[in-house]
Amino acid sequence: MKNEYIEVVKSWLAGEVVSVEALKANADRAAAAYDAAADDALYADDDALYAALYAAYAAAAYAAAYAADDDDADAADADYWVKRYEELTNDK
């Protein structure tokens, strides 16, 4: 199953036009999903699923920050977290 937050980041990394606003909204939705998972027993019992949600959130956050010209962010950071997500889920 594809992760919608990762898919947006992958599109952006591939050079597709994704607005800063869309990247920020994606990061906000990914953060909300990650936060909600903390209370979900399914994720609480599965460290890999929880870690994958964090990776999706981190990828989205770095993409949004980089696109917004944040000096502390780099596209390579977003790419790293996409790859980490794929390793955790075997979802490429």
Order of alpha helices (4+ residues) and beta strands (2+ residues): alpha-alpha-alpha-alpha-alpha
